[in-house]
Each structure stands twice: as C-alpha cells, then as structure tokens.
Amino acid sequence: MNRSLRPSAGPAVEPRSSLSRRGFLSLSALGLAGAVAPGALAPAAAATATPRWPGHKPGKVYLGMSCPGEIALATTATGAVGTQRSFFGWDQVADEVRQIRTDHAAARLPWVSFKPPGGAAGWKALAAGTYDAQLRQRALAYAGTRKPVVVTFHHEPTNDSDDGAAFAAAWVRIHDVMKATTGLRNVAFAPIIGDWEFNPRNRSGHPEDYLTPAVLRRMAFLGVDCYQNASGDAFDVRLGRIVTWLGAHGAGGKMIGIGETGCTGSFSSRSAVDWWNASWTWASANPDKIGIVSYFNSGRNSKETVYWPLDESAAKLRAYRAALGSARTARAL
C-alpha cells in the first residue's frame, strides 16, 4: 500500500489513552456503547488442534486493537477484545512489562513492539552483540510475566532503512540471545512487515531482504500491517499473496498475524464496512493461516484524508462488533 495512506511506523510509544472521551461520547450518541452482538459468520474449516506459538488458539482468531490510551474506555464501546497492540522504546522495558501484566489481568493476549536504540542505525550494533546484556534482561522480564506475549522488534523496518540484511542480522541476534536466556517459552517473537512490500506493483519491494531464511525459520509467525486502500482488495487478495510468498520461500507452515489494520469511508472503490466484512470473513475462514488481527483504532500518524478509528460511523462499529461476536473469534487469552 502507498505508505502515505496509512499510519507510518509511528512513535516509539503510543500514548495510553485508548479512545478519546470525545470519541467515546460520539459512540455513545450512536447508541453503540454496550455489549457485543452475536456474530453470524459461517463456520470455517477445522484447524489443527496443536498450538503453533505461545498463546495460539487453534481454530480461533484473536481480534483486538491498538488505541492511544486506556483501552478500558475503547472497549466500553466495542466490548472485550482478545488482544492489544502497544508500542515502546528501547529503554521502556518496565512500561512494557506493566502493560503486559495489565493485558494478562484482562485476559488479553499482549502484542508489544520495541524499537532499537538509535533507530535503524542501531541494527548493526545489536547484531554485533553490543546490547546482549540488555537483551537478556528483556528476556527475563518477559519470562517473569509467565503468560503468553507476542513481541515484535522494530515493526515495519522497511519504512526506516533499506538495509534489510542489517535488520535481519539484528532480529536473529535478538531472538537467539533471548532464547538462550529463557527459551522464549511464553514469547511469540514475530517480525512485522507492511503488506505493500509483497505487492507486485511495488517495484522497490524486497521482503526477502528483511525476511531472510534465518528469520523465517525462527519467527513464531509473520506479522503484517494491512490497511484498506484505493484498490479495494481485502485480505483474501493481499494476505493470500503473502501466504503464497511464504510457501515459495520455505515457510509454508508459518501463520500470519495482523499487527495493524483499518478501514475508512475515504475510498470510492469499496465501503469501509464492505472491506472489513470481506477481510474478516477471509480471516475467520482461515484460522490455520491467520491467528490474530489487531485493528488500528486511532487517528495518530495518519493522512488527513483517511480516518481509521471505529467511531467514523455507526455501521463500521457495528461491523467490528459483529466480528467480535463471531464463533471464530478468540476474545480471551
């Protein structure tokens, strides 16, 4: 996707106010701040009964969100969600752990991201072992939370540097140091790449530079950011090509997780509700391929012509709530 039409990689830390009070009042005025209505999606094909990564629920798809602030306010409008994405800087391990424990207490699967020291310029130092001691401390902090957590290092690295080899080397080093420290028994370590990198129309897209064989072998699953765009193509097309790409690169057994997604009424090719319903229908029909979807319920880092938050319309919020009510949805860890 054209990066100008979706949030950028974003700040190191997402402020902790899930949904603005103004946004909540808007939803309340729509009469939508309440319990989740039951969904009516058709049953999907049965998935394997063996969890494929920490926190994975075979046959189910976690549905949740990221939002700027306390998620309790946002979920007053949507109902309980199964996962929350949160963003942190390199030195904010204590904040990460606090957020992880908060999510666990609410029966949510936490999905946290952390950035390297100095941004992409820090990749080579990480790969060289300069920060191994800090990585061991981080690994021990994750292990101390005991319950499953999804962890991403430097989400959407292609936005910050075209040195894919340096990113891959850093990612592998982080994984290996943390695994040697704790075994990563409760951690699903997953990279996140924007789906535009896999689009055949993107002549500069080279996901294989970042997702090297060493990364593909180690990752718990592949995180993808995929927002509605002018093409109107939904998950079936855009994630379908990534599933094919994984198979062609020897990683056909790896699942996908959506770190960020959003729909908006700004595009004429397809309504927000239709795009979301089509995308969720594909996800719920393919729990063997996708295990988690996090909606970007925020207006941060977005172009002025698009609006991702769920309070854009009553219809969009209803569609999200219907997905939460689906029998295929995992709403609790």
N, C-alpha and C positions, 0 to 999 in steps of 0.2 A: 504494500500500500504506500501511496505517497505519504512520506513522514509528516508533511505539513498538515495532514488531515486527521492526525491522531496525536495523543499526548506524546511528548518526547520522552527520553529516558527518565526525565523528571529529577527532582531534587533528591539528595541522599536520604532525606527524612520526609515522610508525608505527615503534615501536622495532624494531631489526633482529634479531630472533630469530625465524626463520620459524615454527618449530613448537617447542613446549616439549619439553625432553628427556623430561618425563613423558608428553607426548602421543606422542612417538616410541616410547618403551618400550611404551606401550599398543598402538600399531600393530604393533610387533614381536611382542608377545604374541599378536596376532591372526594372526600368520604372514603379514603382508601387506607387510613392508618388503623390496621386491625389484623385480625387473624388471616392466615393464608388460606385461600380457597383451594379445594382439592383439584388436582390436575386431571386431565383426561387423555393423556398421551397413550398411544397403543404400546403394548408390551414389546420389548426388544428381544433379540436373540440372547440366549443364555450365555454368560461369560464364564471363564474359568473360576473355580472355587478357591484357587490359591492366590493369596495377596502377592502382588508383584513388586511392591515397595512399601515402606513403613507408612501405615495409615490407609493404604488402598483398601477399598471395599469392593470386592469382585461383584460385577453385575450392577453396580451403582455408580453414579457420577456426583461428586461433591459440587454444590452450587453455592457461591458466596459472592463476596465483593471486596473491593478496596474503597475507602472513602476517607475524606480529610477530617478525622477526629474520632470521637467516641462512637463506636459502632452501635451502641445501645439506642441512640437516637434514630439512626437509619433503620434499624430493624423494628422499630415501633411501627414503621410504615409497611415493611415488607414481611415481617415475621422472621423467625430464627433462620439463620443461614449456616451452611456447613463449613465454610472456610472464610478466612480473612487474609488478604494480602497486605503486608506492611513493609515499609522501606526505611533503611537505616544506613548510617555512615560507618566507616571502619571502626571508629572508637566508641561506638554506641552499643557494645555487647550487653551491658546491663539493661539498657532500654529494650533491646531485642528480647532478652530473657523475660523481662517483665511483661511484654506483650504476648509472648508465647504462653506464659502461665495464665494470663487473662483469657486468652482464647481457649486453652485447655479447660479452664474453670467453667466456660460457657459451652463446652462440648463442641468447640470448633476446631478444625484442623488448621493450625497456623501455617502460613506461607510467607516467610520473611526473605527479604533481599538485603544484601550489604554490598557497598561499594569499596573498592580498594583504596589504600592511602595514595593520595595524589591523582586519583582518577586513572585513566588508561595508562598514564605514564608510570604507574606503579606495577604494571603487569610483570615486567622483566625482573624487578626486584623480588616479587613474590615467587616467581619461577626459580630464582636463584637460591631461595631458602632464607632470604633476609628476614622474613617475618614468620618463620616457623614457630617460634616460641608463642607469638600471639595467636597463631592458628591452633596450637594445642590448647591454649586457654579457651578459645572459642568452642572447640570441640567438646571440652569438658563442660562448658556452660550448657551446650545443647543437650549433652547426655544427662545433665543434672535435672532437666525438665521431665525426663523419663518417658513421657508420652510422645507419639509421632509428631514430627515437624518437617515441613518442606523448606529447604534452604536453597537460595539462588545467589550466586556470586555475580555481580555486575550484569544485571539484566539488560538486554538489548545492547551488547557491546559494539555492534556494528555502527551504532549512532555516534560513538566516541572515537573510534580508531579503525583503520582498515588493516591493522596488523593482526590478522586472525591467528597467526602462529604464536604470537606473544600471549594473546588471550588464552589460547588452548593450553599452552605450557603452564600458565598461572593456574588455570582451572584444574588441571591434572595434579599440580603440586598441592593445591589446597585440599583436594579430595584425598590424595594419598597420605598427607600428613594427618588430617583429621581421622581417616580410617585407621591409621596405625596407632592413633591415640586412644580411640574409643570403639572402633569397629563400626561407627556410624549406625549402631543398631536401631536407633529411633529416628534417624535422619534420612530423608529422601533428598539427595543432593542433585539438583536439576538446573541446567542452563536454560536461559530464555532468549529466544531469537525471534525477531519480528517476521511475520509470515511473508512480508514483501520480499525478503531475501530469497524466497523459494519461487517467486512468481516469474514465469518465463519472460514476461515483459520487462523485467528488471535486468538489464544487460550488465549492470555492475554487481549483481547479487552473487556472492560466492559463499554460501553457508558452509561448504566443506572446509573452508579455511579456518573457521571457528569450531566447527563440529568435526574434529579430526577423529580417526579411528580410536585413538586413546580416550577421547571424550565420550564418544558413542558407547564404548564398552563399559565405562564407569558410571554413566549417568543413570539415575533411577528412572527417569522418563525425560522427554523433551518438552520444555516449556515453550509456549508460543504466544505472542501477542497478536491478536487478530480482531480488528475493528471493521465495522461496516464501512464501505467506501463506494465511490461512484459506479463501480462495476455492477453492484447489486449481488455479486457472488457471495454465497453464505458458506458455512463450514463445510458442507458437502464437497464443494469445489476446492476451496482453499486449504482446508485441512486434509482433504483427500489426496491432494498432490504431495503434501508433506508425508503422509503415510507411505505413498509410493516411493518418495525420496529415501525414506528410512530403509525400506526394503531393498532398494538398489544399492545402499551403502552398508549392507550387512547388519542393519539394526532393526529388522522387521519385527522383532519381538518386543521392541520398546513402545511404550504408550506415549500419548500426548497429554499435556495439561495446559489449560489456557490461563496464563498469568494476568492478562488484561483483555477485555473485550468490551464493546459498547455499540449501541445502535442510536440513530438520530433521525429526526424528521428532515434533515437538511439536504438529503439526496432525492432526486426525482426518479431515479431508476427503480427504487423499491422503498416501501414504507418501513419505518423503524420496527413496527410490530411484525410485519411480514418477514423481515430479515431475521429478527430474533427468533420467531417461531420456527422458521426453516432451520436455523442454526441449532436451536435446542432439540428439534426433532431428530436431526442427524446425530447429535451427541447422545441423546437418550437411546437411540437405536444401536449405538456402537460403544457400549461400555467396555468392550475388550480393547478398544483403540484409544479411548479418552477417559480419564478418571477424575478430572477436576476442571471446573470453569469458574473463574473469578471475574465479576463484572466491575468495570471502572465507573463507580458511582460518584464521580467527581467532575468538576469543571476545570480543574487545575491543568496547566501545561497544554491547553487545547487551543486550536484556532478559533477565532471569534465566530466563524460561520457554522461551527458544529457544537452540539450540546449533548453530552453523553449521559448526565445524571437521569435517574429514573423519574424524577419529578417533571420531566419535559412534558409528559401527557399522562392522563389517567389510563389511556389504553396501553401505553408502554409499561406502566407499573403493573397493570393487571396481567400483562403477558409474562412479566418476570415472576410475579406471584404464582401464576399458574404453573410455571416451570418448577418453582419451589415445591409445589404440591404434587408433582409427578411421582408416581410409584418408583421411578428410576432414580430419583434424587436422594443423595445422602445429605441429610440436614444436620447430622450429629456425628461426631468422631466416635 
